[in-house]
Amino acid sequence: MNPRTFVKLKDYWNNQFDFYLLYDSLNRKVMGKWFGSEDGVREIQHPLKTVGDDLNRILYGLKEENIILILLSYGHLNRYQTEVKYSNEDIVEMISSKWIEVISAMKIKFPNYNFFWKLHPAQKHDLLWKAITNRIQHEYPDITLLLPEENAQKWILKSKVIVGEVSSVLWWSSFFATKTTISFDVFGISFMDFFKYHRGLYYFNNLEDFYATDFTKEHIDLLKMKESIPTLSDFLYEVCK
């Protein structure tokens, strides 16, 4: 299914299963709209919430550091440039100037943090993103540029703050309660509000709200939230008993 238009790509899926297990209430509403009802749609906790810390400790053994990891999304720039008919110079100026504003704001809100910038692997040979990255590094020479093919998950585990636009790695990062995950929708691109209602991360469509947010206080409150959604084991127990 196309999640934006709700166009079904395969009609027969709705009759093949008794239950559809989802990780987010927003997705539950989307699936209910697709099916015509929410019968059989169940929300469960993502395994990252229940065993993620233990499992990743075994796999990687990484400790969090004072790192702000900026992960860039792939595909939106070319699509937007086609829609608005911007020249390469205009789109590079627009995106790089916005990221410079964001990084400047983050340096104020998160002092004494090291910044790392990582392109998506598919952006490795993208000339527009190379130009944007060059401008960012010229403005902030202290930012470390990671290779696009670096393992994003490992760097997320090492970082305390994860920043991006609409990348799926923000969704993954949002399941770690100890991390501050931020989606910035400040580029004037209409389809970058994907995470507006997603739980577990901060969404900002302006820097004024970002400056006004007390991340320490609000993050502590987030850690204290009690999870009432069943785990996969809880769900299977109820179904099979």
Secondary structure, DSSP 8 states (H G I E B T S, - for coil): -BTTTTB-S-GGGGGS-S-EEES-HHHHHHHHHHHSS-TTEEE---HIIIIIHHHHHHHT----EEEEEEE--SSHHHHHHHHHT--HHHHHHHHHHHHHHHHHHHHHHSTT-EEEEE--GGGTT-HHHHHHHHHHHHH-TTSEEE-TTS-HHHHHHHEEEEEESS-HHHHHHTT-TTSEEEEE--SS-GGG-TTTT-TTSEEESSHHHHHH--HHHHHHHHHH----S--HHHHHHHHH-
